[in-house]
Amino acid sequence: MATQIAATDEVLAYVEDISPPEDPVLAELRTLTAELPGGSAMQVPPSEGRLLSLLVALTGAATVLEIGTYTGYSTLCMARALPPGGRVITCDINKKMTAIAQSFWDRAGVADRIDLRLGDAQETMAGLSAGTVDLVFIDADKQSYPAYYTRSVELVRPGGLIVIDNTLFFGRVLDPAADDPGTAGIRTVNELVQSDTRVETCVLPFADGLTLARKKPA
Ligand SMILES: C[S@@+](CC[C@H](N)C(=O)[O-])C[C@H]1O[C@@H](n2cnc3c(N)ncnc32)[C@H](O)[C@@H]1O
């Protein structure tokens, strides 16, 4: 499309060249994560980490809920942007990866702003009260995205923001042969968001696709 630049490797490298460098803690976390069995493909890229920080700062979010911690990169980006007294509640089922996350949050001096809940995200979400969250970032198992989105709309306050990662799912959403549960989950959540009159939305063709859904003020 003429109005959309193709995100080639060269363009993405240029974007990093003209952006502030990762600080040493984030850079070390990225390097360490790349050497793990899951690698850094599951981690948000630096540009998305910067956007998440900005979104938290721009919205003034004091209570952030993250679905999918992994080694804690996106958590750290959002925690740093919180106002005084703010917190990120982040959930994951992986004890080993979140232990790495915790060691980096300690080093970055933000551990006291992060509330890690180990266990299934849907159970964690069920235990939170409706309307108490300012911003949700969804970045876990794709087949559960419809359930995560549905509960997020209840949890977020009017005017709050839901940020959904991987909504283009490496182009698999467009591939008729892709019928795995993850791709099906992404297609379903995209339809849910599009038809949901409670939210104002924008799909950013950025990173792996990032959808912003703002719950309309009451
Ligand atoms: C894409 S990674 C998260 C990446 C992280 N946001 C970052 O940028 O570094 C997805 C995470 O979701 C977690 N996950 C998968 N199924 C889950 C579930 N049912 N409940 C909670 N977390 C889950 C995985 O263990 C994995 O660490």
The ligand as an SDF file (V2000), in Angstrom:
LIG
                    3D

 27 29  0  0  0  0  0  0  0  0999 V2000
    5.3190  -13.9510   24.4410 C   0  0  0  0  0  0  0  0  0  0  0  0
    5.7910  -14.4170   26.0390 S   0  0  0  0  0  0  0  0  0  0  0  0
    5.6750  -12.9110   26.9440 C   0  0  0  0  0  0  0  0  0  0  0  0
    6.7880  -11.9700   26.5620 C   0  0  0  0  0  0  0  0  0  0  0  0
    6.9380  -10.7620   27.4550 C   0  0  0  0  0  0  0  0  0  0  0  0
    5.7390   -9.9370   27.4450 N   0  0  0  0  0  0  0  0  0  0  0  0
    8.1470   -9.9700   26.9920 C   0  0  0  0  0  0  0  0  0  0  0  0
    7.9980   -9.0660   26.1670 O   0  0  0  0  0  0  0  0  0  0  0  0
    9.2670  -10.3140   27.4130 O   0  0  0  0  0  0  0  0  0  0  0  0
    4.3790  -15.3310   26.5550 C   0  0  0  0  0  0  0  0  0  0  0  0
    4.4010  -15.8340   27.9880 C   0  0  0  0  0  0  0  0  0  0  0  0
    3.0800  -16.2850   28.2870 O   0  0  0  0  0  0  0  0  0  0  0  0
    3.1790  -17.3140   29.2280 C   0  0  0  0  0  0  0  0  0  0  0  0
    1.9280  -18.0850   29.2530 N   0  0  0  0  0  0  0  0  0  0  0  0
    1.5160  -19.0510   28.3900 C   0  0  0  0  0  0  0  0  0  0  0  0
    0.3320  -19.5580   28.7680 N   0  0  0  0  0  0  0  0  0  0  0  0
   -0.0320  -18.8760   29.8930 C   0  0  0  0  0  0  0  0  0  0  0  0
   -1.1620  -18.9310   30.7590 C   0  0  0  0  0  0  0  0  0  0  0  0
   -2.1620  -19.7890   30.5360 N   0  0  0  0  0  0  0  0  0  0  0  0
   -1.2020  -18.1080   31.8100 N   0  0  0  0  0  0  0  0  0  0  0  0
   -0.1840  -17.2340   32.0490 C   0  0  0  0  0  0  0  0  0  0  0  0
    0.9170  -17.1320   31.2630 N   0  0  0  0  0  0  0  0  0  0  0  0
    0.9930  -17.9440   30.2040 C   0  0  0  0  0  0  0  0  0  0  0  0
    4.3870  -18.1230   28.7510 C   0  0  0  0  0  0  0  0  0  0  0  0
    4.9120  -18.8840   29.8150 O   0  0  0  0  0  0  0  0  0  0  0  0
    5.3180  -17.0230   28.2390 C   0  0  0  0  0  0  0  0  0  0  0  0
    6.2970  -16.7040   29.2060 O   0  0  0  0  0  0  0  0  0  0  0  0
  1  2  1  0
  2  3  1  0
  2 10  1  0
  3  4  1  0
  4  5  1  0
  5  6  1  0
  5  7  1  0
  7  8  2  0
  7  9  1  0
 10 11  1  0
 11 12  1  0
 11 26  1  0
 12 13  1  0
 13 14  1  0
 13 24  1  0
 14 15  1  0
 14 23  1  0
 15 16  2  0
 16 17  1  0
 17 18  1  0
 17 23  2  0
 18 19  1  0
 18 20  2  0
 20 21  1  0
 21 22  2  0
 22 23  1  0
 24 25  1  0
 24 26  1  0
 26 27  1  0
M  CHG  2   2   1   9  -1
M  END
$$$$
